[in-house]
Amino acid sequence: MKKKTNYSNEKIGELEIVKDFLPKPEELVFKEDTVKVTLNLSKSSIDFFKEIARKHGSQYQRVIRNLLDNYTSHYS
């Protein structure tokens, strides 16, 4: 049985807006030198990246690689 979420009208407290630094999926499609690694991901994640790649005529591995590259360059 799924537990129902009950919402209240209470004050949440101070909020902090975090800038969205991740690129749009269509910005993740470009080519760069690579190093081969093995990585286990969930089927739902792979399906997501495959769909993005299909829409933009790319490979899903390239989309994942570009997402990771953007993430690491943001925090480097």
Secondary structure, DSSP 8 states (H G I E B T S, - for coil): ---------------------S--GGGG--------------HHHHHHHHHHHHHTTS-HHHHHHHHHHHHHHHH-
